[in-house]
Amino acid sequence: MWTVIYIAPTAKIAERIKQRLTEEGFLVQIRGISSLSKNQFEIVVPAGEVEEVQEVLNSILHR
């Protein structure tokens, strides 16, 4: 089962996060979602990796 760990506001940001997490050895997928006013991108990982990924994601986002 895949779990959403972050919703990115642009495809570029989503791809950058995916690349960094993949370099750390995680399985990562991006799913596009749309609302009436904008597109966003869910970053999802396997449920069993959520805690580990969150630690790495926090370091990526707070650089």
PDB file as gemmi writes it, atoms N, CA and C in Angstrom:
CRYST1    1.000    1.000    1.000  90.00  90.00  90.00 P 1                      
ATOM      1  N   MET A   1       0.839  -1.173   0.000  1.00  0.00           N  
ATOM      2  CA  MET A   1       0.000   0.000   0.000  1.00  0.00           C  
ATOM      3  C   MET A   1       0.892   1.247   0.000  1.00  0.00           C  
ATOM      4  N   TRP A   2       0.543   2.203  -0.825  1.00  0.00           N  
ATOM      5  CA  TRP A   2       1.293   3.452  -0.945  1.00  0.00           C  
ATOM      6  C   TRP A   2       0.662   4.508  -0.054  1.00  0.00           C  
ATOM      7  N   THR A   3       1.510   5.350   0.526  1.00  0.00           N  
ATOM      8  CA  THR A   3       1.055   6.386   1.449  1.00  0.00           C  
ATOM      9  C   THR A   3       1.594   7.745   0.987  1.00  0.00           C  
ATOM     10  N   VAL A   4       0.721   8.748   1.013  1.00  0.00           N  
ATOM     11  CA  VAL A   4       1.118  10.106   0.644  1.00  0.00           C  
ATOM     12  C   VAL A   4       1.973  10.687   1.770  1.00  0.00           C  
ATOM     13  N   ILE A   5       3.154  11.188   1.411  1.00  0.00           N  
ATOM     14  CA  ILE A   5       4.023  11.810   2.410  1.00  0.00           C  
ATOM     15  C   ILE A   5       4.142  13.313   2.213  1.00  0.00           C  
ATOM     16  N   TYR A   6       3.771  13.794   1.029  1.00  0.00           N  
ATOM     17  CA  TYR A   6       3.908  15.221   0.746  1.00  0.00           C  
ATOM     18  C   TYR A   6       3.076  15.559  -0.473  1.00  0.00           C  
ATOM     19  N   ILE A   7       2.529  16.766  -0.495  1.00  0.00           N  
ATOM     20  CA  ILE A   7       1.835  17.263  -1.681  1.00  0.00           C  
ATOM     21  C   ILE A   7       2.610  18.465  -2.183  1.00  0.00           C  
ATOM     22  N   ALA A   8       3.194  18.310  -3.349  1.00  0.00           N  
ATOM     23  CA  ALA A   8       4.026  19.360  -3.943  1.00  0.00           C  
ATOM     24  C   ALA A   8       3.170  20.285  -4.803  1.00  0.00           C  
ATOM     25  N   PRO A   9       3.475  21.576  -4.784  1.00  0.00           N  
ATOM     26  CA  PRO A   9       2.686  22.534  -5.557  1.00  0.00           C  
ATOM     27  C   PRO A   9       3.009  22.559  -7.051  1.00  0.00           C  
ATOM     28  N   THR A  10       4.182  22.028  -7.429  1.00  0.00           N  
ATOM     29  CA  THR A  10       4.551  22.010  -8.848  1.00  0.00           C  
ATOM     30  C   THR A  10       5.199  20.677  -9.205  1.00  0.00           C  
ATOM     31  N   ALA A  11       5.186  20.359 -10.486  1.00  0.00           N  
ATOM     32  CA  ALA A  11       5.822  19.132 -10.959  1.00  0.00           C  
ATOM     33  C   ALA A  11       7.332  19.179 -10.735  1.00  0.00           C  
ATOM     34  N   LYS A  12       7.920  20.346 -10.895  1.00  0.00           N  
ATOM     35  CA  LYS A  12       9.366  20.491 -10.724  1.00  0.00           C  
ATOM     36  C   LYS A  12       9.789  20.156  -9.287  1.00  0.00           C  
ATOM     37  N   ILE A  13       9.062  20.668  -8.321  1.00  0.00           N  
ATOM     38  CA  ILE A  13       9.370  20.371  -6.921  1.00  0.00           C  
ATOM     39  C   ILE A  13       9.163  18.892  -6.636  1.00  0.00           C  
ATOM     40  N   ALA A  14       8.073  18.326  -7.150  1.00  0.00           N  
ATOM     41  CA  ALA A  14       7.798  16.897  -6.939  1.00  0.00           C  
ATOM     42  C   ALA A  14       8.916  16.037  -7.509  1.00  0.00           C  
ATOM     43  N   GLU A  15       9.382  16.362  -8.695  1.00  0.00           N  
ATOM     44  CA  GLU A  15      10.459  15.591  -9.322  1.00  0.00           C  
ATOM     45  C   GLU A  15      11.765  15.715  -8.542  1.00  0.00           C  
ATOM     46  N   ARG A  16      12.040  16.910  -8.037  1.00  0.00           N  
ATOM     47  CA  ARG A  16      13.263  17.119  -7.267  1.00  0.00           C  
ATOM     48  C   ARG A  16      13.237  16.290  -5.977  1.00  0.00           C  
ATOM     49  N   ILE A  17      12.103  16.277  -5.299  1.00  0.00           N  
ATOM     50  CA  ILE A  17      11.973  15.482  -4.069  1.00  0.00           C  
ATOM     51  C   ILE A  17      12.066  13.998  -4.388  1.00  0.00           C  
ATOM     52  N   LYS A  18      11.400  13.572  -5.460  1.00  0.00           N  
ATOM     53  CA  LYS A  18      11.465  12.165  -5.854  1.00  0.00           C  
ATOM     54  C   LYS A  18      12.905  11.749  -6.134  1.00  0.00           C  
ATOM     55  N   GLN A  19      13.628  12.583  -6.857  1.00  0.00           N  
ATOM     56  CA  GLN A  19      15.020  12.265  -7.194  1.00  0.00           C  
ATOM     57  C   GLN A  19      15.866  12.111  -5.933  1.00  0.00           C  
ATOM     58  N   ARG A  20      15.721  13.040  -4.997  1.00  0.00           N  
ATOM     59  CA  ARG A  20      16.515  12.987  -3.762  1.00  0.00           C  
ATOM     60  C   ARG A  20      16.176  11.742  -2.942  1.00  0.00           C  
ATOM     61  N   LEU A  21      14.885  11.411  -2.840  1.00  0.00           N  
ATOM     62  CA  LEU A  21      14.489  10.235  -2.065  1.00  0.00           C  
ATOM     63  C   LEU A  21      14.941   8.945  -2.745  1.00  0.00           C  
ATOM     64  N   THR A  22      14.888   8.920  -4.058  1.00  0.00           N  
ATOM     65  CA  THR A  22      15.350   7.759  -4.815  1.00  0.00           C  
ATOM     66  C   THR A  22      16.848   7.564  -4.622  1.00  0.00           C  
ATOM     67  N   GLU A  23      17.601   8.665  -4.613  1.00  0.00           N  
ATOM     68  CA  GLU A  23      19.045   8.579  -4.368  1.00  0.00           C  
ATOM     69  C   GLU A  23      19.349   7.991  -2.990  1.00  0.00           C  
ATOM     70  N   GLU A  24      18.421   8.181  -2.045  1.00  0.00           N  
ATOM     71  CA  GLU A  24      18.583   7.631  -0.694  1.00  0.00           C  
ATOM     72  C   GLU A  24      18.125   6.177  -0.610  1.00  0.00           C  
ATOM     73  N   GLY A  25      17.616   5.643  -1.730  1.00  0.00           N  
ATOM     74  CA  GLY A  25      17.253   4.233  -1.783  1.00  0.00           C  
ATOM     75  C   GLY A  25      15.781   3.910  -1.562  1.00  0.00           C  
ATOM     76  N   PHE A  26      14.923   4.917  -1.586  1.00  0.00           N  
ATOM     77  CA  PHE A  26      13.500   4.684  -1.363  1.00  0.00           C  
ATOM     78  C   PHE A  26      12.750   4.519  -2.683  1.00  0.00           C  
ATOM     79  N   LEU A  27      11.682   3.739  -2.635  1.00  0.00           N  
ATOM     80  CA  LEU A  27      10.758   3.649  -3.762  1.00  0.00           C  
ATOM     81  C   LEU A  27       9.815   4.841  -3.657  1.00  0.00           C  
ATOM     82  N   VAL A  28       9.659   5.565  -4.751  1.00  0.00           N  
ATOM     83  CA  VAL A  28       8.855   6.792  -4.733  1.00  0.00           C  
ATOM     84  C   VAL A  28       8.047   6.878  -6.014  1.00  0.00           C  
ATOM     85  N   GLN A  29       6.794   7.309  -5.886  1.00  0.00           N  
ATOM     86  CA  GLN A  29       5.963   7.590  -7.048  1.00  0.00           C  
ATOM     87  C   GLN A  29       5.372   8.980  -6.900  1.00  0.00           C  
ATOM     88  N   ILE A  30       5.038   9.570  -8.036  1.00  0.00           N  
ATOM     89  CA  ILE A  30       4.350  10.863  -8.054  1.00  0.00           C  
ATOM     90  C   ILE A  30       3.003  10.652  -8.726  1.00  0.00           C  
ATOM     91  N   ARG A  31       1.967  11.183  -8.092  1.00  0.00           N  
ATOM     92  CA  ARG A  31       0.621  11.124  -8.667  1.00  0.00           C  
ATOM     93  C   ARG A  31       0.079  12.539  -8.784  1.00  0.00           C  
ATOM     94  N   GLY A  32      -0.342  12.891  -9.981  1.00  0.00           N  
ATOM     95  CA  GLY A  32      -0.939  14.209 -10.179  1.00  0.00           C  
ATOM     96  C   GLY A  32      -2.356  14.237  -9.657  1.00  0.00           C  
ATOM     97  N   ILE A  33      -2.714  15.333  -9.012  1.00  0.00           N  
ATOM     98  CA  ILE A  33      -4.086  15.536  -8.549  1.00  0.00           C  
ATOM     99  C   ILE A  33      -4.519  16.917  -9.008  1.00  0.00           C  
ATOM    100  N   SER A  34      -5.792  17.067  -9.270  1.00  0.00           N  
ATOM    101  CA  SER A  34      -6.296  18.353  -9.761  1.00  0.00           C  
ATOM    102  C   SER A  34      -7.457  18.815  -8.901  1.00  0.00           C  
ATOM    103  N   SER A  35      -7.495  20.101  -8.683  1.00  0.00           N  
ATOM    104  CA  SER A  35      -8.665  20.719  -8.082  1.00  0.00           C  
ATOM    105  C   SER A  35      -9.175  21.731  -9.102  1.00  0.00           C  
ATOM    106  N   LEU A  36     -10.215  22.424  -8.765  1.00  0.00           N  
ATOM    107  CA  LEU A  36     -10.766  23.389  -9.726  1.00  0.00           C  
ATOM    108  C   LEU A  36      -9.778  24.490 -10.083  1.00  0.00           C  
ATOM    109  N   SER A  37      -8.927  24.864  -9.146  1.00  0.00           N  
ATOM    110  CA  SER A  37      -8.070  26.022  -9.391  1.00  0.00           C  
ATOM    111  C   SER A  37      -6.618  25.698  -9.713  1.00  0.00           C  
ATOM    112  N   LYS A  38      -6.147  24.463  -9.386  1.00  0.00           N  
ATOM    113  CA  LYS A  38      -4.729  24.193  -9.613  1.00  0.00           C  
ATOM    114  C   LYS A  38      -4.421  22.703  -9.649  1.00  0.00           C  
ATOM    115  N   ASN A  39      -3.250  22.401 -10.158  1.00  0.00           N  
ATOM    116  CA  ASN A  39      -2.740  21.037 -10.141  1.00  0.00           C  
ATOM    117  C   ASN A  39      -1.737  20.919  -9.010  1.00  0.00           C  
ATOM    118  N   GLN A  40      -1.732  19.763  -8.373  1.00  0.00           N  
ATOM    119  CA  GLN A  40      -0.757  19.476  -7.333  1.00  0.00           C  
ATOM    120  C   GLN A  40      -0.268  18.057  -7.562  1.00  0.00           C  
ATOM    121  N   PHE A  41       0.776  17.672  -6.823  1.00  0.00           N  
ATOM    122  CA  PHE A  41       1.407  16.385  -7.054  1.00  0.00           C  
ATOM    123  C   PHE A  41       1.673  15.679  -5.736  1.00  0.00           C  
ATOM    124  N   GLU A  42       1.045  14.510  -5.565  1.00  0.00           N  
ATOM    125  CA  GLU A  42       1.263  13.710  -4.365  1.00  0.00           C  
ATOM    126  C   GLU A  42       2.554  12.917  -4.522  1.00  0.00           C  
ATOM    127  N   ILE A  43       3.361  12.925  -3.495  1.00  0.00           N  
ATOM    128  CA  ILE A  43       4.541  12.073  -3.450  1.00  0.00           C  
ATOM    129  C   ILE A  43       4.178  10.926  -2.528  1.00  0.00           C  
ATOM    130  N   VAL A  44       4.260   9.703  -3.059  1.00  0.00           N  
ATOM    131  CA  VAL A  44       3.842   8.528  -2.292  1.00  0.00           C  
ATOM    132  C   VAL A  44       4.979   7.523  -2.186  1.00  0.00           C  
ATOM    133  N   VAL A  45       4.997   6.824  -1.049  1.00  0.00           N  
ATOM    134  CA  VAL A  45       6.000   5.791  -0.782  1.00  0.00           C  
ATOM    135  C   VAL A  45       5.289   4.593  -0.173  1.00  0.00           C  
ATOM    136  N   PRO A  46       5.935   3.412  -0.180  1.00  0.00           N  
ATOM    137  CA  PRO A  46       5.327   2.263   0.488  1.00  0.00           C  
ATOM    138  C   PRO A  46       5.093   2.563   1.973  1.00  0.00           C  
ATOM    139  N   ALA A  47       3.968   2.091   2.489  1.00  0.00           N  
ATOM    140  CA  ALA A  47       3.578   2.383   3.871  1.00  0.00           C  
ATOM    141  C   ALA A  47       4.659   2.003   4.874  1.00  0.00           C  
ATOM    142  N   GLY A  48       5.388   0.936   4.636  1.00  0.00           N  
ATOM    143  CA  GLY A  48       6.408   0.480   5.564  1.00  0.00           C  
ATOM    144  C   GLY A  48       7.631   1.376   5.644  1.00  0.00           C  
ATOM    145  N   GLU A  49       7.768   2.317   4.720  1.00  0.00           N  
ATOM    146  CA  GLU A  49       8.935   3.201   4.694  1.00  0.00           C  
ATOM    147  C   GLU A  49       8.624   4.625   5.150  1.00  0.00           C  
ATOM    148  N   VAL A  50       7.400   4.886   5.561  1.00  0.00           N  
ATOM    149  CA  VAL A  50       6.969   6.255   5.842  1.00  0.00           C  
ATOM    150  C   VAL A  50       7.839   6.940   6.893  1.00  0.00           C  
ATOM    151  N   GLU A  51       8.093   6.291   8.013  1.00  0.00           N  
ATOM    152  CA  GLU A  51       8.863   6.940   9.085  1.00  0.00           C  
ATOM    153  C   GLU A  51      10.269   7.293   8.627  1.00  0.00           C  
ATOM    154  N   GLU A  52      10.938   6.370   7.949  1.00  0.00           N  
ATOM    155  CA  GLU A  52      12.294   6.630   7.464  1.00  0.00           C  
ATOM    156  C   GLU A  52      12.293   7.752   6.429  1.00  0.00           C  
ATOM    157  N   VAL A  53      11.334   7.704   5.528  1.00  0.00           N  
ATOM    158  CA  VAL A  53      11.255   8.712   4.474  1.00  0.00           C  
ATOM    159  C   VAL A  53      10.981  10.093   5.062  1.00  0.00           C  
ATOM    160  N   GLN A  54      10.134  10.164   6.085  1.00  0.00           N  
ATOM    161  CA  GLN A  54       9.813  11.457   6.695  1.00  0.00           C  
ATOM    162  C   GLN A  54      11.063  12.146   7.221  1.00  0.00           C  
ATOM    163  N   GLU A  55      11.969  11.394   7.821  1.00  0.00           N  
ATOM    164  CA  GLU A  55      13.208  11.980   8.329  1.00  0.00           C  
ATOM    165  C   GLU A  55      14.031  12.591   7.198  1.00  0.00           C  
ATOM    166  N   VAL A  56      14.165  11.848   6.100  1.00  0.00           N  
ATOM    167  CA  VAL A  56      14.939  12.342   4.959  1.00  0.00           C  
ATOM    168  C   VAL A  56      14.211  13.518   4.307  1.00  0.00           C  
ATOM    169  N   LEU A  57      12.900  13.405   4.167  1.00  0.00           N  
ATOM    170  CA  LEU A  57      12.112  14.484   3.562  1.00  0.00           C  
ATOM    171  C   LEU A  57      12.256  15.771   4.366  1.00  0.00           C  
ATOM    172  N   ASN A  58      12.226  15.676   5.677  1.00  0.00           N  
ATOM    173  CA  ASN A  58      12.394  16.875   6.504  1.00  0.00           C  
ATOM    174  C   ASN A  58      13.725  17.557   6.242  1.00  0.00           C  
ATOM    175  N   SER A  59      14.778  16.776   6.074  1.00  0.00           N  
ATOM    176  CA  SER A  59      16.078  17.390   5.786  1.00  0.00           C  
ATOM    177  C   SER A  59      16.095  18.021   4.399  1.00  0.00           C  
ATOM    178  N   ILE A  60      15.404  17.420   3.444  1.00  0.00           N  
ATOM    179  CA  ILE A  60      15.329  17.984   2.095  1.00  0.00           C  
ATOM    180  C   ILE A  60      14.574  19.326   2.112  1.00  0.00           C  
ATOM    181  N   LEU A  61      13.454  19.353   2.810  1.00  0.00           N  
ATOM    182  CA  LEU A  61      12.589  20.541   2.812  1.00  0.00           C  
ATOM    183  C   LEU A  61      13.170  21.688   3.622  1.00  0.00           C  
ATOM    184  N   HIS A  62      14.023  21.399   4.588  1.00  0.00           N  
ATOM    185  CA  HIS A  62      14.528  22.442   5.475  1.00  0.00           C  
ATOM    186  C   HIS A  62      15.966  22.829   5.179  1.00  0.00           C  
ATOM    187  N   ARG A  63      16.383  22.676   3.935  1.00  0.00           N  
ATOM    188  CA  ARG A  63      17.729  23.094   3.523  1.00  0.00           C  
ATOM    189  C   ARG A  63      17.768  24.556   3.269  1.00  0.00           C  
TER     190      ARG A  63                                                      
END                                                                             
